[in-house]
């Protein structure tokens, strides 16, 4: 169980930090990525903040319910799948920095999903 809570806490920390950065630095991030609308970054930041708060709620339970952890893993995997789709069929022209950031984030989220799944499996 401690490994599962550590994996979830790491996901919450990562999501929370990314949310704060996205909400505070949306114009700079959008310019750096080659996106012309900072509101896209702000929407992503808001969604990540809600996700982070959901993770904190699950972590606070004495024993996180499997169905909630599986839901979190599914959301992480949807993020990875969405990143792949965005890279294959970009809705806007990302520059190389934008593509690199999307790829890097997808890899990290995929790692977190696999860590969480592994922690459930060992339970």
N, C-alpha and C positions, 0 to 999 in steps of 0.2 A: 503493500500500500504506500509506503513512503516514496517509492520510485514513481508511482502514478501521480501522487500529489506534487512531486518535484517537476515532473514533465508538464503537468497542467500549470504549475506556478511559473515555469519558464515561458510557456506559451502566453500566459497572462502578462508577464513582464515585457516580453517582446512586443506583443500586441499593443500594450499600453504606451510603451515608448514610441512605437511607430505612429500611434494615433496622435499623441501629443506633438510629435514632429510634424506630422501632416497638417494638423489643425493650425499650428503656429507659423509654419514656414511654407504654406501652400503656394504662394506666388513664386517663391524661389525654387521650390521643387518642380513646379510645372514648367518654369522656364528652363531649368536644368535638364528636364526630360524631353523638352521640345513640344510640350502641350501648351495650347494657347488659352486654356480655361483653368484657372486655379480652383474653381468650384468642384471639379472632378476629384481633386486631391482632398478637398475638405469633406466631401461626401464619404470618401474612403476612410478618412480619419474618424469621422463620426461613427461609421459602422464598426471600425476597429475598437473604438472606445466602448461601444455597447457589447461587443464580443468579449473584451477584457473584463467588463463588469460581470458578464455571465460566467466567465471562467472563475472569477473570484467567488461568486456564489456557490459554484460547484465545489471548489476547493474547501470552502468553509464547512461542508458537510462532513460528519464523522467518517462516513464511508461513501464516496461519490458513487451514485447509481450508475451501473454499467450503461444503461440506455442514454444517459446524459453524456457520458464520456464518448460513447459511440457517435452521438450527435455532433460533438465537438470535432471528432476525427473526420466525420463526413464533411463538416463545414471547411475544415482545413484542406481536405482533398478537393472540394469544390473550388477553393481559392487556387489551388495548383492547376486544376483543369481550366478554370477561367483564364489564368495567366497564359497557358498554352494557346488557348483560342485567341486571346488578344494579340499574342505574338505572331500567330499564323494569319489572322485576319484583323489587322489593326484598325480600330475605328478612327484613329487619327495617326498622323505621321510622327512616330517617336524617333528621336535621334538615337545614336548608339548608347549614350548614357541611360536613356529611358529603357531601352531594351535590356541593357545589362542589369539595371535595378530590378526590373520585373522578373528576370531570370533568377537573380540572386535571392529575392524575396520568396519566389516559388520554391526554390531549393530548400531554404530554411524552414518554410511552412511544411514542406513534405517531410523533412527530417523530424519536425515536432510531431507530426501525425504518426510517423512510424514509431517514434519513441513512446508515445501514448499508447499505441496499439500493443507494442511489445510489453509495456507495463501491465496492461489488462491481461494479456496472454499468460504472463508469469504469475498472476494473482491466484 
